[in-house]
Amino acid sequence: MPKNVLFDTLRDGSRGREDAVFARLPDGTTLSFDAFFDGAARMAAALVRNGLKPGDRIAAQVAKTMQALQLYVGAVMAGGVFLPLNVAYKTAELDHFITDAAPTIFVCDPEAEPAIRALTDARILTLDPCGRGSLTAAAQTATPMPPLARGGDDLAAILYTSGTTGKPKGAMLSHRNLASNSRTLAQIWQFTPDDVLIHALPIFHTHGLFVATNVALIAGASLIFQPGFDAAAVLSAMPQATALMGVPTFYTRLLQQDGLAEAAHNMRLFISGSAPLLADTHAQWGAVTGHQILERYGMTETNMNTSNPYEGARRPGTVGLPLPEVDLRLTDGKGTPVPPDTPGIVEVRGPNVFQGYWNLPEKTAEELLPDGFFVTGDIGQFDDAGYLQIIGRAKDMVISGGFNVYPKEVEALIDDVPGVMESAVIGVPHPDFGEAVIAIVVPDAADAVTEGMITDAIAPELARYKQPKRIELVNALPRNTMGKVQKNLLRQQYAGLFR
């Protein structure tokens, strides 16, 4: 059988254990590894029957179901390039992704089909929140197909990430990028076939799709598969589980649940990422459960770069040490290292680093340096033990609840509201979401606009996680001598807004 680098890596973890349980589903049923991969092979055949060729993009904006996971693996088997899209995106927000990636197939909820059909000539297949639709029907009647040959440098996925222009960029991730990073994480976090991972993360995002899912498959571990995060449901699952991967919001909300200490008693590992974990949350979790949360650091373009150790000190406020095979340096942003004990731009190099930005060769050349290092745009500093601390972001981006928010996109909508002169959107610390989006707005004149008027105007155009949690009306924005708005001063001024 020809080699398909990512699929073979995902499949190897359960070879010889095909009948073992891979997933425990919300309705109480279970799915074996064999059944999971059979479903993925049928999905692959259905995609090929609907015109997918190796290298073609397949976009998916669907609810979290086991069939959606099989769609991802099926796309890999068929040689496609998987493009997961946030289910919160409104129709107007999808136009950029469709225009840029030009998918051959678009999988969506049946209710969204008419709107999607107006945006694209792609073949449209449907998949609803119960796992039913034209895609499932096509897969059920298809003959399972073997994986097509795909090498390490072939693309497996495109995930869109932020840019200072406000237009998301498509990060091209290869079979080698995803396979190597997942293998490394499974090893350093000591996942085995005995592990049971609570999967409550979304699967349109690196964390839930390429970390949680891939690590479980590579290790031959099983999932308690939950459609979304519900603190009570996660707590209820803990006595049957060994590990949880989550964002800081998971942990702050679980701390509000009665019975947490008892439920967590037999758990092996709690991992946090996608947004900064407050040191207070780390301390509270340890005091209540006796477990230290393991925080790590990654991004769409690289998957994971660093991790606090499984065995050894997990330092609050840090994201740990570079992963095996990952080189990390702090520079001026142009490859020149900064002096010791000095903050610098984080640059990383390794088999996890993406292939570049889709259709953006100039942007790729700016951020992927000739020596192979990627300029992340994050500002970091090493502590006295060599652990990395992320102390800021050079890029103008907010991470709220694990999701990227591009301030310029929000600002553009606010500035179009009648009565608004200008705005500045920033992120400030939030105990639940890591960061909260807030907007500082200068009205045209006194009483020209209210917070409610702005909220009502922009809400139909933005996914909920992008919408400001607070709108502050001010007389003027702070500027430097060159006239640039000083967002650093705004962040300082409003840092305590949610504390």
N, C-alpha and C positions, 0 to 999 in steps of 0.2 A: 504493500500500500504506500503511495507517495506521502511524503512528509508534509504535514501542515503544522508549522512550529507551535503556534499558540494552542490549537486544538489538542495536539498530541500532549502538550504539557498539562493541559487541564484534564485530559482523560487518564493520564498515567497514574494519578493519585488513587484511583479506585479500581485499577486493573486487578483482577482476581477477587474483587469484592463487589462485583456488579449488582448482586442482589441486596447489598446493604442499603440501609435507609439514607438517602441524601437529604430529603426535606420532609419536615412535618408541617403540613399546610393548615391554614386557619380553620378549615372545616373539620379538622381532626384526622384526615386521611394522611397517608404517607406516600412518598414517591421514591423509588429506588434509583440508584445511579443508572442502571440499565434503562429504566423507563425514561429518565431525564434525557439521556443522550439519544435514545430512540426518537423521542419527541423533537429534539434538536435536529436530528438527521432528516426527519420529515419536514421540518420547517425549511431546512436548506433546500430540499427538493422542491418545495412549494415556491420558494423564492426564484430558483432557477427556471421553473416552469413559467413564472411571471416575468421573465426577461432579464433577471440579474446575471451579469457576467463578472468574472474576476476583475477586481478594481473598481467596480461600480459602487456608488454610495447608496446606502439604504437608511433613510431617516425614519425615526420612530418616536412618536409622541403618544405614549400609551401609559395606562395605569400600571402599577406594580402588580404583576401576577407571575406565576411560575411559567406561563406561556411566554411572557415577555422576556424572561431569562433564557428560555429555549430559543427565542428569536435571536437574541444576541449570539449565542453559541452557534445557531444555525447559519447566521450571516458569516461567521468566521469559517465554518465548514465549507460554505459555498464560495469562499474567496472574496466576499464583499467587504466593503468598508462601512462599519457600523457607525451611525450618527444618532446618538440618543439626544432627545430634546426635552427640556423641562416641561412637565405637564401644566405648569402655571402660565406658560407663555400664551398671550392672546394672539389672535390671528394676525394682527398688524405686526407683531414682533417676529413672526415666523418668516416673513418675506425675505429678510436678509439671509437667513440660513438656506432657504430654498434657492434663492438666486445665486448665492456664492457656491454652495456645494453641488448643485444640480443633481439631486438624487434621482436614481432610476425608479426606485420604489419608495413610497411614503406609507408608513403604517400609522393609523390613527384610530381614535375612538369613532364608532359609527356615527355618533351625533355630530362630530366635527367634519365628517366627510364632505358635505357640500361646500363649506368654507375653504377647506384645503384644496378641493378640486378647482376652485376659482383662482388659486395661487400657482398651480403647477400642472405641467403635462405629465408628471410622473405617474406610474402605475400606482393606484391607491388600493391598499388592503386594509381591513379593519380588525381591531382587537379591542374588546370592551373590558371593563373592570372585573368581569367574571371569567375572562379568558376565552370568550367566544367572539366569533366574527368570521369574515370571509377568509382571513389568513388561517385560522384554526381549521375551518372547514376544508381548505385546500390541503393543509398538512395532513389531516386525518385520512385523506384518500390517496396521498402520495406514497410512493415506495421510498423507504429510507435510503439516502444516498451516502456514499463514503465521502470523507473530506477531500477537497481538491488540494493539490500541492500548493503551498505558500511558504516562501522562505522568510528568513528573519527580517529582511529589509522590506518585505511587502507590507503595505498598510493594513492594519486591522480595524482602526477606528479613527474618526475625527471628532474631537470634542472642542466645543467653542468656549473660548476664554476671553478675558477682558483686554481692553486696550485703552490708552489714554484718550484716544479719539472718541471713545464711547461705542465704537463698532466692534462687536465680538470677532475674535480671530479664531480660525479653525486650526487647532493643534493636531498635527498628523502623528499618530502613534502606530508604531510597527509591531509585528508579531514578536520580535525580540524585545522591544521595550516592555510590553505587557508581561510576557512570559518570564523574563529575567527578574523583574521587580517582584512579581508575585511569588516566585520561588524563594527569593531572598527573604521576604516578609514571613512566609510560612516557616522558614528555618529559624530566623532570629526570635520570632515570637513563640516558637516551639509548638506549632500546631501539629496534631497527629490525628489518625482516624478515630481516636477516642473523644475528640472534641465535638461539642455541640455549640454552634454559634447562633446567638439571637440576631437575626437579620431584620432590623427595623429601619434601615436606611433607604432612601430613594435609590432607584437604579438608573437614573439618567445622569448620574454624577460619578466621578472617579471613585469616590469613597465606597459607595454601595456596590458599584458594578465591577470595578477592577481591583479593589482591595478586598472587600468582604467576600464577594462571590468567588473571585479567582483563587484567593487563599484557601477557602474551604474546599474547592474542587481539587486543587493541587495537593492538599494534605489528605484528601479522602475523608474530610470531616463532614458532619451533617449540619443542617440548618434548621432552626425554628423560624419558619418564614412568616413574617408579619407584614401586612399590606402597608403599614406606616407606623410611625411612632405613637404609641399610647402607653403612658407611664404605668398604668395598672396592668396592661397586658404584658409588658416587659417584666415587671415585678413578678407576675404570676408564672412566667416562663423560667425564671432564674433557677429554681430548684432542679429543673431538668436540663440545665445548660451548664457550660463551662466558660463561655466567653461572650463578651458584648463589644461591638464596635459602635461608636456613636460620636456625635458632636457635643460641645459643651452643654447645649440645651437639654440633651438627654439627662445629663447628670444633675443639673440644677433642678429639673422637674422630678427626677427620681428621689432626690433628697427630701422632697415634700411628701413622699409616700410613707404611710405607716407600714411597719414590718420590713423595711429595707434591710436592716442588719441580718435578720434571720434568713431572708430570701437569698442574700448574697453569700451566705456562709460557705457553700460548696463551689462557688465560682472560682475559676483559675485566673482570669485576666479581663481587665477593663481597659479599653483603648479609646483615646479621644483624638480627634483631628478636625480638619476643615475650617476651624476658627480657633482663636486663642482661648485657652482654658485659664480662667482666673486662678491665681494661687490660692485664694480663699476657697474656691470650689474644691481644689485638690485637697486642701487641709480638712475641709468638712467631710469629704468622702472618706478619707482615711479614718477620721474620728468615729464615723458612724459604722462603717463596714469592716474596718481593719485592712482594707485593700488600698494600694496606691494606684491611681490611674496612670497608665502609660501614655504619654503624649508623644506624638510624632509630627513630622513636617513634610508636606508634599505640595504638589500643585498639578494642575491639569497637564502641563507640558512635560512633567517629569515623573508623575506618580510620586512615590515616596523617596525622600532624600536622606532623612535622618530619623532616628528613633531613640527614645530613652531605652535603657537596657532592660531585657526581661529579668536577668539576674544582675543585681547591682542597684545603685542608687538611681531613683527616678526623681529628678530635681524639679520641683514646681517652678513654673515660669520659664522653663527651657523645653526645647524640642529634641534634646539629646545629642547623639553623636552621629557622624556620617555612616550610612549603611555600607556593608561590604561592597567593594567595587565602585563605590561612589566617591569621587574627589570633590572637596568643597573648599572654597577659598573666599575671603572677604577682600573686595577690591574697590577701586574708585568707579567701578562700572564700566571700565574700558580694559580690564585685564591686569591692571597694576595693583598688586597687593597693598593694603593699608598697613600701617605699623601695628605691632602687637597691642592688645588692649584698646583698640580703636574700632568703633563701628564702621561697617563697610557694606557694600552691596554684595549680597550672597550670589556666588556663581557656582554652578555644579557641572560635573562631567561624569558620565558613566553610561552603561548600557540601557539605563532607564530614560535617558534624555531623548525627547521627541525628534522627529525628522525635519521639523520646520513648520511654518504656517502655510496653510492651503492658499494658493494663489497670491501669496505675499512674499516674493523672493527678497525684496529689499528689507522688509521687516525681519525676515529670517536672518539675513546677513547682519543686521544690527544686533540681534540678540543671541545668535549662535556664533561664537567667535572662532577664528581659524584654528585655535588649539583645542576645539571641541567643547569648551565651557559655555554653558548657557547663563546669560545674565538674567537672573530672576526678577530683579527690581525690588526685592525685599531687602530691608536693612537689618543686618544681624551683628551680633557681637558674641565672642566666646567668653565663658566664665572661667574661673580659676581651674576648673577641672576639664576644660575643653569642650563643655557642653554648649550648644548653640542657643542663643536667645534671639528671637525675632522681636526687634524693638520698633519696627515701623515698616512702612511700604513707600518706596519711591514712586510707585505707580499710584495714580489717583483712583483707588478702588476701595470698596467697603466689602467686608465679608460678614454677612448677617445670617446666623443660623446655618452656616456652612455654605451659603450660596453667594456668588459674586454679584455685586451691584455696581454698575458703572455710573458714577455721579453725573457725567455729562449727559447721559440719556435722560435722567430724571430732571436735571436742570433745564434742559431744552424744553421739556413739557411745561415745567413751572413758569419759565420765562414767557411762554406763549399765552399764559392766563391773563385776561384783561385786568389791569390794575397792578400788575407786577412789573417792577423796573428790572430787577436782576435777582439771582439767587446763587447760593453756594450749598451744595449737598456734601455732607461729611458723615463719617462714622464715629460714634463715641462708645465707650465701654458700656456694656449691658450685661447684667448678671445671668440672663437667660439665653440671649442670642450671641454672646461674645461681643458683637458690635451691633448698634442700632443705627439705622439710617435716619438722619434728621436734616431738615432744610432750613437754612437761614435766608430769609426773604426780605428784600427791600421793596416796599410798595411805591407806586408812582406818586402817591400823595397820601396824606393822612386819611384813614378810613376808606382807602380805595379798594381794599381787598381784605378778606378774612381767611383764617386758617381753614374753615369749613368750605369756603368757595374754592380754594386751591385744591383741597382734598377731593372734592366732588368733580373737579375738572380733570384731574390726572388719573383718578382711579380706574376708569374704563380702559385706559391705555397701558396700564402697568400691571405685571404680576404682583400679587399682594406683598411678597417679601421685599420688593423694590420700593414700596410706598413708604414715605417718611412716617416714622412713629411719632414725630413731633415736628411742628412747623413754628419757627420763631420769627416774629416780625421785628425788624430793626430799621434804624435810620440809614445806616451805611455799612458796607463791608470793609474790613481792614485791608489796606493795600501797601505794598512796598513802594520804593521810589520809582520803580519801572511800571507801576500801575497794576501789578499782578495781585490778585486776591491772596491773602496770607491764610490759607486754610489751617496751617499749623497753629496760629493764634486762636482760630475758632475752635479747634479741637481742644485746646487748653481751656478755653473759656467755658465750654459746655461738657467737659469731661465728667463732671459729677451729676449730670442731668438725671441719670437713672440709678443713682446710688442712694 
